[in-house]
Amino acid sequence: MVRALITISEKDLKELDRCARQKKQSRAAIMREALSLYLKTESKKPTWEEIVRKTAGMWKHKKIDGLEYTNKLREEWER
């Protein structure tokens, strides 16, 4: 493993200590677990380019103008 120096707020440090006591683990163990979970979660999110690629052309077969459709939806919100 490689060491990393991080800066966190006093509030976050207190919360980290609380979690460490509750789980009976070190701060470092809690941070490693949190980082691992964050990276797993983030890696599953599609990139902007993937989203654009997957949704490109969704309206090409529709018989309604996109702006017209949006305006109709907004009218519903105002009722």
C-alpha positions as CSV (number, residue, x, y, z in Angstrom):
1,M,0.0,0.0,0.0
2,V,1.0,3.6,-0.6
3,R,0.5,6.3,2.0
4,A,-1.5,9.5,1.1
5,L,-1.8,12.7,3.0
6,I,-5.2,14.3,3.0
7,T,-6.7,17.5,4.5
8,I,-10.2,17.3,6.0
9,S,-12.3,19.6,8.1
10,E,-12.6,19.3,11.8
11,K,-16.2,18.3,11.5
12,D,-15.4,15.5,9.0
13,L,-12.6,14.3,11.3
14,K,-14.9,14.1,14.3
15,E,-17.4,12.1,12.2
16,L,-14.6,9.9,10.9
17,D,-13.6,9.2,14.5
18,R,-17.2,8.4,15.5
19,C,-17.4,5.9,12.6
20,A,-14.1,4.4,13.5
21,R,-15.1,3.9,17.2
22,Q,-18.5,2.5,16.2
23,K,-17.0,0.0,13.7
24,K,-13.9,-0.6,16.0
25,Q,-11.6,0.1,13.1
26,S,-8.9,2.7,12.5
27,R,-9.4,6.0,10.7
28,A,-7.3,4.6,7.9
29,A,-9.4,1.5,7.5
30,I,-12.6,3.6,7.4
31,M,-11.0,5.9,4.8
32,R,-9.8,3.0,2.6
33,E,-13.3,1.4,2.8
34,A,-14.9,4.8,1.9
35,L,-12.6,5.4,-1.0
36,S,-13.1,1.9,-2.4
37,L,-16.8,2.3,-2.3
38,Y,-16.6,5.7,-3.9
39,L,-14.4,4.4,-6.8
40,K,-16.7,1.4,-7.4
41,T,-19.7,3.7,-7.5
42,E,-18.1,6.3,-9.8
43,S,-16.7,3.7,-12.2
44,K,-20.3,2.5,-12.9
45,K,-21.5,5.9,-13.9
46,P,-21.5,6.5,-17.7
47,T,-19.4,9.3,-19.0
48,W,-21.1,12.3,-20.7
49,E,-20.0,11.0,-24.1
50,E,-21.6,7.6,-23.4
51,I,-24.9,9.2,-22.4
52,V,-24.9,11.4,-25.5
53,R,-24.1,8.3,-27.7
54,K,-26.9,6.2,-26.1
55,T,-29.5,8.9,-26.3
56,A,-28.6,10.4,-29.7
57,G,-31.6,10.2,-32.1
58,M,-34.2,9.3,-29.5
59,W,-36.7,11.8,-31.0
60,K,-36.1,11.2,-34.7
61,H,-39.2,8.9,-35.0
62,K,-41.4,11.2,-33.0
63,K,-44.1,13.2,-34.8
64,I,-43.9,16.2,-32.4
65,D,-41.4,19.0,-32.1
66,G,-39.2,18.7,-29.0
67,L,-39.8,22.3,-28.0
68,E,-43.5,21.9,-28.4
69,Y,-43.4,18.8,-26.2
70,T,-41.4,20.6,-23.5
71,N,-43.8,23.5,-23.5
72,K,-46.8,21.2,-23.0
73,L,-45.1,19.6,-20.0
74,R,-44.4,23.0,-18.5
75,E,-48.0,24.0,-18.9
76,E,-49.0,20.9,-16.8
77,W,-46.7,22.1,-14.0
78,E,-48.5,25.5,-13.9
79,R,-51.9,23.9,-13.3
